[in-house]
Amino acid sequence: MILLESYRNKRVGVVGLGKTGRSVVDSLLESGAIVGVYDDCGLDDSKYMNLGLSLLYSRASDTFSDDWGTLDCMVVSPGIHLLWPEMHPAVRFATKTCIPIINDVDLFQQNVSATNICVTGTNGKSTLTALVGHIFEISGRRSSIGGNLGTPVLSSPAGNDFYVFELSSYQLESCNRLGFDTSILLNITPDHITRHGGMVGYISGKQKIFANFHRGSNAIIGIDDAHCCSIRDFLIGINHPNVVPISGKYVPDFGIGWSLECLIDNRKGNHILVCKNNELLDGIHNRQNIAAAYAACVLNGIDKQEFCDGLLSFKGLPHRQELVATINGVKYVNDSKATNVQSTEQALLRFDNIIWILGGLPKEEGVEKLTNYFDKIKYAFLIGEAANDWYKIMRSHKVKCEVSRSLEMAVNNAYKMCKLMEIDVVLLSPACASFDQFKNFEERGDAFRKFVLGIEHKISNSSKSHRE
């Protein structure tokens, strides 16, 4: 846990008591702060009810507590809306009464002097965060990963030399004390557009990761999309001290990228081979991640050999193009983390002869943006809230498909379908959020894994009984 000594005896309001909000409360209380809380669902956890926390809002009377007037600041969780017309009532009240609004990243920045490496982007940021953290760990550095990936920022272990944080656009939106040591922006494609009031707001949120830079700051930025290219040009124009462009497609001038199967460091204007291709490098998105990881590592003291050793031993992330099993020669791949069209596109680029399981809670973009890959689809099973609408689209493009009542039914029927046609992979890559049927994408991916391994187990048992 990160202690917040500068908040001892300060009065702090915490809005939102999910995983992040609870980590904030724990750190503040442990540091001697006076804490008030607000949550749309009320205070139903006995641990927090018994701590004597003041409630900043009464749902019964729809009134704010007088304690609001004594707050030094208000800490908001990532799910709290800051913008009109969806602005959260607590944010409206704090704004009206001139209470500073901050988040857990601000608290960390104010109280921890260790080196921080912060990662954002529409796609790939979790894999990149995990890869950089893995390389730091095996090279013997005291480090940890967290933020939007796994452990909340303030639940990180104290005393590390390096912290690697994944930051979502929601977190950056409410972050004020920026000025990270190494900031990484991988890519920008449409996502969470409604939350940010449009594409301009979303881009502004991502670009914010480079704000308040200092003399020693590093800005690593992917330049494989037009939005990030514009941001790169802007950073150079305002004299950012160290802008490093990276690419998964080519070798940028004075940057890091790829030539054929080789990662090249071209920061000084002369091509230096870093490493050659390996099994992790399927797809431009993975190459972009590795180029960014190399930049982050070498800029923070990792040598080339340590980087290569770490890359070779990295096993990837659960729920991100994760091979669950190979059954009768067919790969079953869990890509549940693909909650938008752009993420799913990376999986469809990688595989051929696909039985595709997709659907869930749809986002702004529709599956029609993936029509260029429909010739790879041998059959599709559609699940969740998006299923019926997407069935019409896919049928209009002559894709064989059907609506499944559940993910379990889709997996079982996919297995049966594999016996009838030549299939390379059964791919769960939903291109949708999971909240219509699951708590999160992890629960969805775990369910897929369970159903696939159940089939594998039955086949194994059947084979044993025949031999006996």
N, C-alpha and C positions, 0 to 999 in steps of 0.2 A: 504494500500500500504506500502511496505517495503522501507524505505529510505536508500540510499547508501552513507553515509557521506564520506567514504574513497575515493569516486570517484568524489568529487567536483572538478571542473576545469580540470578533466582528459579527454583526448580525447579517445572515445570508439566507435568502429565500431560494429554494430549489423547486423547480417546476418540472414535473414528470418524474415518476418513480419506477421507470423501467430499469434495465440493467445499468445503464449509464447514470441515471439519477440516483440510484441506490449507492453506486460507488462514490458519487459526489458527497452524499450524506455521510457515508462512513468516514471518508477522509476528513471532512469538515469537523465532525464530532470528535474524531481522534485527535484533531489539531486544536481543539478547544474553542471552536466557533459556536455561535448561538444560531440554531438552524430552525427555520420555518419551512413547511412543505405545502405543495399544492399538486394534486393529481386528479385528472378527470374521473378516475375510477374510485376515488376515495382512498383512505388509508386503511387497508385491510390486512396488513402484515403485522402479526403480534410483536415481532422484533422492533418495528418502528413505532408501534402504538405505545410500547412500554418505555420508550426513550424520552418521553416528555417533550416531543417536538410540538411546536405550535402549528396549528392549521391556518393557512393564509386565506382560505376560502371555505365558506359553508355552502354546500350544495342545497341543504334543506332550506336555507333562507335566501340563497343566491346573493350573499353579501361577502365582501372582502373584510378581512380582519384589520383591526387598528394596527397590528404589528407591521403592516406594509409600510407605514410611515417611518419606521425605525430602521428599515433595511439599508445596509451599505451597498448591496448589489443583489441581483437576481441571476441564478444560474439555470439555464434552460437546457433540456435534453434535446437530442437531434429531432425527435418527432414533433416538437413544438413549432407551429407555424408563426413566422415573423412578419409576413407580408399580407397586405389587403388583397382580396376580401376575406381570406381565411385566417387572418391574424388571431392568435389565441387570446382569449379575454385577459389572461394574466399579463401577456405582453402589452396589450392595450393599456391596462391599468398601470403597469410599470413605466411605460412611455409617458403617460399623462402626468405621473408623479415624479418624473425625472430620475428614476432608479436605474443605474447602469445595468445593462443586460450583457452577460458573458456566458461562456460555456466551460466544460471541463478542460478543454485544451488550453484556454486562457489561464485557468488555475495552475495547470502544470507549468506553463511557460513562466509564470510569475514566481514559481517556487523551486524549480529544478534547473541547474546550470549544466547538466550533461548535454552531450551532442545529440540533436534530434534530426532524424531523417523522415520526412513526411511525404506520403504518396497519395495522389488522387488521379482521377481519370474515369471515363465511363466504363471501360472494360480493362481487365487485367490487373487491377490494383491489388487485389488480394494475393494473387500468385506472386507478384513482384515483391510485396511486403514480406511474404513468407520466404521467398528465395533470398532476399537480402539478409533477413534475420538468420536464416540457416547458415549462410556463409560467414556471418559474424560469429555465430555460435561455434562452428567447428574450427574457426581460426583462433579460438581462445579469448575473444573479446567478451567483456561483461556486457551483455545486451539482452533486449527482449523486444517482442513485437506486440502490437495491440491497436487500440482505437476502434475503428469500424470492423476490424477483423479480430474476433475473439474477445480478448481481455480489454475492458474499458481502460482508458488512459490512466485514471487515478488508481486503478487496481494493479498497475504494473509494479514489479518489485523495485524497492528503493535501492539506490547505491550503484546503479549501472553506469557505465561510461557512454553507452549508446542506447537510444530508444528509436525503434522503427515503427511508425504509426501509419496505418491506412486511415485517410480522412475522406468522408463522403461529402457531397455538395451540401447536405444538411448541416454537417458539423462546421464546414467552412463558412456557411452563411451566418452563423451566430458567433463566429470567432473574431475577436478584436485584437488580441495581443499576438500578432503573427511574428514574422521575422525568423523563420526556421533556418537552421544551419544548412540543410540540404532539402530542397523542395523538388518534387518530381510530378510532372503532369504528363501522363501517357498519351491520352487521346480524348477527343470530345465528339460524341454523336448524341442525337436527341435522347433524353431520358429525364424523368421527373419534371417534365416541362410545366405541368400544371402547378406543381409545388412552387416553382421559381418564377411564375408569372410570364412564362415564355422562354424561348431559346436564348434571348439576350440575357435574361436573368440567370439562366443555368450556366452560360459561359462565364458570366461575371463571378458566379460563385466558385467555379473551378479556378479561374485566373487569380482569385484572391490568395491562393496558396503562395504566390510570389510576393505578396505585399510586405512592406516594412523590412525589406532585405537590409542586411548590414554588410560591412566590408568583406567578411569571410563567407558570405552566403554563396551557395551553389544552386543554379537553376538548371535542372535536367528536363528537357522537354521533347516529347515525340513530335515529329514533323511529318507524319504520314497522313494528316488530314489538314484541311484548309484553316480550320479554326485555330489549331495549335500553331500553324505556321505564322498566322497573324500575331499571336501572342509572343512567339519567339522574336519577331521583328520589333514588336513593342518593347520587349525587355532590352533588346540591344539598343533601341532608340533612347531609352532612359538611363543608359549606361549601367545596367546591372553588371556587377563585377565579374561574374563567371557563368556564362550561358553555354550549356553543352547540349547541342541537338543530337537526338538519337533516332534511328530508323530501323524498322524490321524489313525494309525493302532494298535499301542501297546504303552506300557510305556517304554521309553528309560531309560537306566541307567543314573542317575543324570540329568534327563530331565523331560519333561512334555508330557503326552500322554493319551491314552485311554485303559481302561480295561472294557470289555463288554460295558455297557452304561454309564460309569463314567469317567469324566476327573480327572486325577490324577497328583498331583505335587510330583515328585520324585527327586527334585533337591538335596536334602540332603540325599538321599539314603533310605528314608522311605516313603511309599505310604501315601499321604494325599488326601482325597477326596475333590475335589473342587465343582463339581456339577454333577447332573445326566442329562440324555438325555432330550432334548426337541425338538419341531418341527423344529428348525433350523438345527438340527444336521444330517440331511439325507446326507449320503455319506461321504467318507473318506476326500474329499476336504474340506467340511465344518468343520469336526473335526480337521483337520490340521489348518484351519484358527482360530478356537476357542482356540486351544492349544497355537498358536503363540500370539493371542491377550492376553491371560491370562499372558503369560511370559512378554510381553511388558508392560502390566499394572502393575503387581506386582513389576517389576524392576524399575518402575517410580512412586511408592508411592500409587498406588490404592490398597485398601484392598480387601480381598476375597468377602465380602458382596457387596461392590460397584461393583465389577466385575460381580457377579451373577445378581444383579439388572439390570445392563446395558445390559447384554446378553439377559435377558428375554424380555426387551423392544425394542430390535433391530429388525427392520422390513425388513432388507435386502436391496439390491440395485435394482433400476430399471434395467430392461434388463438382469438380472442374475437370471434365473429360477424363474421369476416373474409370479405369478398367476394373469392373467388378468380377467378371468371370468370363471364361471362354467355354461355351457349351456346344458340342458337336461342330467345332470350327467357327462358330459365330461369336463375335465379341459383344458383350453387354456393357455399355458405357453409361456411367452416371454423370450427366452434365447438368444436374439440378440447379447449380448456381447460375446457369444461363437464364436470367430473369428478364432479359430483353432481347429484341431481335438481333442487335449487333453481336451479342455474346453467342447466340445460337448460330449466327452466320459463320463464326470461326469453327464450330464443330462440323457444320455442313461442308465447309471448305476442305476439311481434313479427311472425311470418309466418303466412300462410295457404296452403292448397293445397300441402302439404309432402310430399315424399318424404324420409323420415327414416332416417338411418343412425345406429344406436345400439348400445351394448353394450360389453363389455370385462370388466374385473374388477369385480364388483358390490360396492357398499358396503352399509351396514346398511339403508338405505331401498330400496324396490323401485320399479320403473317404474309400479306401480299408482297411485302418488301423482300421476301425470301424466294420469290418465284423463279429467280435465276438458277436456283438449286433444285427445283422440283424434279428435274430429270434424274437426279440421284436417288429419289425416293421410290422404293418399290411398293411401300404400303405405309399408311399413317394411322395411328390410333390417337384420337382426340379426347382430352379429358377436361373437366372443370368448366367454369363459367364461359370460357371462350369457345367451347367445343362446337356448338351449333353454327355460330357465325363462320368459324374457320372451315367447317365442313363444306359450306356452300362455296367458299373461295377455292378450296382445294379441288372440289369436284368440277368447278368451272375451268380448272386448268388440267383436267383429266388425270388427277392424282387419285389412285385408289385409296380409300380411307373409310373409317367408320368411327362413330362416337362410342366411347367406352364409359360405363357408369363409374368406374373407379380406376385408379392406377394399377391395382392388383389385377383387375380384369384385363387391362391393356397389356401388362407383362405376360400373363398366361396366354392370351391370344397371340401375342407376338411370337412366343415360343412355338406355338402350333403352326403359325404361318411360316416359320423358318423351314419347316419340313416340306413346304410346298413350292418354294422358290429359292433361287440362289441369293443368299443374303450374306453380307460381310459383317454387319453390325446392327444391333438393336440399340438405338440411341434415345435416351431420355434427355432431351434438350428443350425445355418447355417454352422458351421465349415469352414467359409470363411470370408474374408474381405467384406466390403459392398460397396466399391468405384465404382463398375461397375454400380450400380443402385441408390445409396444413398450417401449423403455427409459423413455419418459415421454410426456406429452401432446404435447410439441413434435415428437417423432419421428412420432407418429401424425398430427398436423396436417400436417407436411411431406409425409408419404406421401400424404395426401388431396390436397394441392395438386399433387403430382407427377402423380397419376393423372388429375386433372381437366384440368390443362394438357396432358397427353398426348392426351386426347380432343380438346381445342381445336386442338392442333397438327395432328392427323390430319384434322380437318374443314377446316382452313385449306389444307393441302396438297392435299386432294381437290378443293377449290374452285378452286385454282390450276390443277390439271391439266385440269379441265373447260374452264376459260377458254382454256387453251393449245391 
